[in-house]
């Protein structure tokens, strides 16, 4: 019988050690969550539990969180290192990591550097918004070792930025790209969103893409809009202040982006993720869609996978995290009794061209994928994906979706889940 609930740090480390069974030099992805922003975006649920006043707080208001974050890192880092974990990728997300001032960034980095051997990092990526990126902050990021930046642009339309609750302008977005290049950061990504419910067609998306592509960014991400509970846009949809796009119109909008990116020479390596020169790139930084190894999330509202266990740092959110950053309020071992705990893991893998690699899946979960897919829940979920347009290929190495239909299946499933929520 599997159990799910809080677990003492000592017990957690014991069960993780049992899951590793003495294996050494295991790849580990590090995620650092920074739940602060200049504004509360109307579509984002990553900081849904953080009140606006706290979200926008100054350095003094952020310091209790930074202190808790450093405590959690310093406690778990040496323990995980002793168990044989070696970080290979690191991602700072949020929220907005660049809300931190340089001295705050350095404090967190110091805790990480003291607690882990970071010499094996292949990629260290950090999110930013155009209004929070400065030359001084970029200089600090580069000095620490950040080698990839993801810029949350979402749109270049002034009207869409306003209605989405974004704090930056069209000109700030373009200036941020200039700041990155002038500062020597050549590896960066521009995030965009398609089928915003505040739009009636794809005219503004096309205009945004034309301007962005003219700047030749190395990476571009295009996310179809996803309505999530407790966000302003989701509530506006519920009250019919806004109208949701149909699945077919969402697909058409995304396919417009696909055509424009393909014609500009970009290749899609994971649904929504495009790169200018695929042959020169290492994509391991997108570890949330990778079955290569375990991951640990530092900060409030994170998910971790360690030693065949799934850990959630949610509980009562931000306040609970400040009280005891070392305790994960929800810990459960992956099991056939609760295959739904693996939905995001499997769904993320199916968004890639490789799909579910059987050996990696077994290493990560301790389970055979064939057993998982035979459970009634997973069989029903895969059947739903098929009805949404998914077509699957299976061989000795793994189980994957036909690349040409990934976007259609994903968007149709997204629209279905939104309509039945």
Secondary structure, DSSP 8 states (H G I E B T S, - for coil): ---EEEE-HHHHHHHHHHHHTT--SEEEEEEEEE---SS--TT--TTTTS-HHHHT--HHHHHHHHHHHHHHHHHHHHHHHHTTEEEEEEEEEES-GGGS-HHHHHHHHHHHHHHS-GGG-SEEEEEE-GGG--HHHHHHHHHHT--EEEEEEE---HHHHHHTT-S--HHHHHHHHHHHHHHT---EEEEEEES-TT-SSSHHHHHHHHHHHHTT-SEEEEEE----TTSHHHHHHHTTSS----HHHHHHHHHHHHHHHHHTT-EEEETTEEES-GGG---TT-GGG--SSEEEEESTT-EEEETTEEEE--TTHHHHHHH-TT-EEEEEE--GGGGGGGHHHHHHHHTBSS-EEHHHHHHHHSS-HHHHHTSHHHHHHHHHHHHTT--EEE-SSEEEE-GGGHHHHHHHHHHHHHHH-
